[in-house]
Amino acid sequence: MLPRPMTIARIDQPTRKVKALTLHGRLPAQPGQFVMVWMPGLNEKPFSLVDDDPVTLAVASVGPFSARLHELEVGDRLWLRGPFGHGFDIVGEYALLVGGGYGVAPLAFLASRTIGARRKVAVIGAATGDELFFEHRLAGAGCEVVLVTEDCSAGEGGVCTDVAERLLQDETFDVVYGCGPEGMLETLEQLCSELGIPGQLSKEAYMRCAMGICGSCERDGLLICRDGPVFPVGPGT
């Protein structure tokens, strides 16, 4: 699949480290899928989709490639391949969405598609209140949003899995969706197993081809790009 050029239509900056790039054009996709973003002469990296129409990406400045993306302006071009991978399967009527750090990005896309859910609760966590973002997107998509910060500067104090565990024990949910740091996903997987609740967790890995050829994203015999990035957990898995 050859890279497709797309022009930046709008740039928002919800936090100091994160920019949301809205592009001219659409790429029909499933929430949880990702695209490979190419900058000629620099590199190519995977990014989860925040939306597919118009294509929207959340870019956290964490290295040379993302820092270069932060320098772009409206009217500049990016080249995209994709979408790739297996995304979230939309199931059930009562959904719990758990996003840690930058993992909130694909959950915002998911929330916009779960229009048939009777109730959806989004728990999003970060180290500080200044690092929380997309809470308004989630609320606009019909989620009850619970904010969690490690330094207690916004919402509840602690980590998002503490709040998720309490909600899962006190209330009834059909499914748990999660995206975030590896430790957070491990805790959610354990909770789903112990409480007998189906879950779908989006995992990250270093990727090059995104098509299951190079093997750079192999984990335990599975390829994150092809078999994931969303994997089922809990009963029956």
N, C-alpha and C positions, 0 to 999 in steps of 0.2 A: 504494500500500500504506500503510494507516494504521498509526501507531505502536501497539504493543501494550504495555500496562503489565505490568511484572514486578517482584516484590519481592525484595529482597536477603535471602538465606538465611544467607550466611556471608561473612566477610571475612578474608582472610589477607594478610600483608605479608612477602613473601620478601626484599625489599630496602627500603632507606630510601625510594626513589622509586617503588616498584612495589607496587600492591595487586592482589590477585586477588579479584574479586567473583563469588561463586557465587549464582545467582538461582534462585528457585522456578520450575520449568517447563523445557520443552525446545523447541528449534527445530531440527528435523531439517536437517542441513547437511553439506556436504562440507568436509573439512579444507582450509583456505586461503580459504574464503569469509569474508565479513565482515558485520557488522550496523551499522546506523546507530543511535546512542544519542542520544536526545533528552531534554534537560532543559528543561521549560517555562519560558519567559521568559529562557532563557540561550542555547542553541545546540544544534546537532546535529552529531555527529562520527562518523567510521567507526572501528570496532574489530574486529580479527581475533578469531575465536572460539578459545578455548582448549579448549572442549568444547561439545557441543550438548545433552547430557542428563546433568546439568542444565546450563543455559547458564552458561558461565564466561568472564569477560573479564579480561584483564590490563591494568591502567590505570597508565601511567607519568605521574607528575606533571610535566608539561612546560609547562603554560600554564594560563590561567584556567579553562577548561572541565574539564580533568583534575584540577586542584586542587579544584574543587567536587565532583567525584566522590569524591575522597579524603576529603571531609568527611562523606559519607553513612555511615549506620549500618545495622546489621541491622534489617530491617523497613521501611526506606525504599524508595521505588519509582523505577524507571527506565522509560523508554518506548523500545521497540526496533522498528525496521523491518528486515526481511530474513528470511533471509540473501540476500546478493547476490553476483554475480560467479561466475567460473569458478575452482574450487579446484584442488587437486592431484589428478592421476590416479595412482592407486596401481598401480604396475607393478614387475615384476622381483622377484628374490629377495634381492638384495644391494644395500642402499641406504645412501647417505651423505647425512646431514642436516647442513646447515651453517647455524648461526644466529648472527648478530652483534647484540649489544645486545638491544633489545626484540624483535628478529625471532625469538627463540626461541618466542614465544607460539603462533603457528600450527603450528610444528613439533611442539610437545607434543601437539596435537590429531592431527596426522598420524601421529605415532609410535604413538598408541593405536589407530589403524585399520589399520596395516600388520601385521596379525596373521599374514599368510601368509609374511612375509619370513623367510628362513633366518638372515640376519644384517643388523643395521642399526647403523651407527655414527653417533653424533651429536657433532659438533664445535661447541661453543658458546663464543663469545668476548665479552669485555667489556674495558673499560679497566682495571678493578681487580677483585679478587676479591669485594669487597663488592657489585659490580653484577651478578654472575652470579646467575641464578635458573632455576628449573624443572629443574635437573639431576636432582633426585629423581623428578620426573614422567617424564622421559625414561628414566631407569634403570628405573622401575617399568613402563614400556611395553616393556621388553626391549632398550633401546639400550645399546650400549657407549659410555659418555660420555667425551669428551675435553674437558677444560677448557683455555681459552687466555686469558691476560690480557696486556695491553700492558705493565703494570708488573711482571710476573713474580710477583705476589703470590699467585697460585693456578694450579695446573696448569702448562702449558707457557708460556713467554714468547713474545710476538709477537702475530700476528693470526691469526684462524681460517682465512683462506685459505692461509696458509703451511702449516698442518697439513693442510688439505684437499688441497693440491697434492701433498704427500708421500704421503698415503694413496692418492691416485688413481694415482700413479706406481708405488707398491710393491704395490698390491693390486688386485683385480678388483671393480668395482661395476657394477651394471646401470643405475643412475640416481643423479643428484645432485639433491637438493631443497635450496633455499636461500631464506632470508629475512633481510634486514638492510639496512644502509646501501647507498646506490647504488654507491659505490666497490667494496664487497665483491661485489655482484651482477655488476658489470662484470668483475671478475677471475674469478668463477666461470663466467661466460658464455665468457670467453676460454679457460679451462681445458677446458671441455666441448667447445669447437670444436677446440682443438688436439689433445686426447686422444681425440676421437671418442666421447664418452660423452653420452648423452641427459641433459638437465637440465630442471628445472622451477623457475622462480624467481618469488617473490612480490614484486611491486613496490608502492610506495606513491605516493600523489598526493593533492592537495587535492580533496575531493569535496563536492558539495552534494546532488544528487538521488539519486545511486547507481544510476540506472536508464538512463544513456546519453542523457539528454535535454539537460542543461544544457551539457555539453561542457567543464566546468571541469577534468576530469582527462585531457584529450586530450594524447597524446604521440605524435609521429610518425604521425599519422593513426589511432591506436588510442585507445580509451577504456579506462582502467584499470579502471573499475567494471564495464564490460560485457564487454570482451574479456579482461580479467584478473580479479583482480589477479595470477593465476599465469600465466606465459607459458612456452612450451617454448623451449629453446635446444639447441644442439649439432647433431648430424647430422640432415639433412633439414628444418631450419627456415630 
